[in-house]
């Protein structure tokens, strides 16, 4: 099942105690859009650069407009995707 393969890397990330420490992730359903978006938000806010490298950037771009992120993090990602579209970044 394709979705299962897509959820495994994200699930391994949110299991890291420094990313999600205030929520019981045993109830997390990464097949659910809201749970998936929440998990990505947690990695973007609390993960290391190596954790963020493991995310699916298409998903970040897809969910970014509705993500609950601090302005500086959201702005960084908005600029990143804008610059990618303008071929400023490779």
C-alpha positions as CSV (number, residue, x, y, z in Angstrom):
1,X,0.0,0.0,0.0
2,X,1.5,3.3,-1.1
3,X,0.1,5.4,1.8
4,X,1.7,3.0,4.3
5,X,5.1,3.6,2.7
6,X,4.5,7.4,2.8
7,X,3.6,7.4,6.5
8,X,6.5,5.3,7.7
9,X,9.2,8.1,7.5
10,X,6.9,10.7,9.0
11,X,5.9,8.3,11.8
12,X,9.5,7.6,12.7
13,X,10.2,11.3,12.9
14,X,7.3,12.1,15.2
15,X,8.3,9.3,17.5
16,X,11.5,11.3,18.4
17,X,11.0,12.7,21.9
18,X,12.4,16.1,21.0
19,X,9.9,16.6,18.2
20,X,6.7,15.5,19.9
21,X,6.9,15.4,23.7
22,X,3.5,16.7,24.7
23,X,1.1,14.4,22.8
24,X,0.3,10.7,22.9
25,X,1.1,9.7,19.4
26,X,-0.4,6.3,19.7
27,X,-3.6,7.8,18.5
28,X,-2.0,9.6,15.6
29,X,-3.4,8.5,12.2
30,X,-1.1,9.7,9.5
31,X,-3.6,8.6,6.8
32,X,-5.8,11.4,8.2
33,X,-5.0,14.8,6.5
34,X,-5.3,16.8,9.8
35,X,-3.1,14.4,11.7
36,X,-0.6,14.3,8.9
37,X,-0.5,18.2,8.7
38,X,0.0,18.4,12.4
39,X,2.9,15.9,12.3
40,X,4.6,17.9,9.6
41,X,4.1,21.1,11.6
42,X,5.8,19.4,14.6
43,X,8.8,18.4,12.6
44,X,9.1,21.9,11.0
45,X,9.0,23.5,14.4
46,X,10.9,21.1,16.6
47,X,13.0,18.9,14.3
48,X,16.6,19.1,13.3
49,X,17.7,19.9,9.8
50,X,18.3,16.2,9.2
51,X,14.7,15.6,10.3
52,X,13.4,18.2,7.9
53,X,15.4,16.8,5.0
54,X,13.3,13.6,5.4
55,X,10.0,15.3,4.9
56,X,8.1,15.3,1.6
57,X,8.6,18.9,0.4
58,X,5.5,18.6,-1.9
59,X,3.4,18.0,1.2
60,X,4.9,20.9,3.0
61,X,4.0,23.1,0.0
62,X,0.5,21.6,-0.2
63,X,-0.3,22.2,3.5
64,X,1.7,25.4,4.1
65,X,-1.2,27.8,3.5
66,X,-3.2,26.2,6.3
67,X,-0.4,25.2,8.7
68,X,-0.3,26.7,12.1
69,X,3.4,27.8,12.2
70,X,5.2,30.7,13.7
71,X,5.5,33.6,11.1
72,X,9.3,33.2,10.7
73,X,9.0,29.5,9.9
74,X,6.1,29.9,7.6
75,X,7.8,32.9,5.8
76,X,11.0,30.9,5.3
77,X,9.1,28.1,3.6
78,X,6.9,30.5,1.5
79,X,10.1,32.2,0.3
80,X,11.8,28.8,-0.4
81,X,8.9,27.7,-2.6
82,X,8.7,31.1,-4.3
83,X,12.4,31.0,-5.1
84,X,12.2,27.4,-6.4
85,X,9.4,28.5,-8.8
86,X,11.5,31.4,-10.0
87,X,14.5,29.0,-10.4
88,X,16.5,31.1,-7.9
89,X,17.2,27.9,-6.0
90,X,18.0,24.6,-7.6
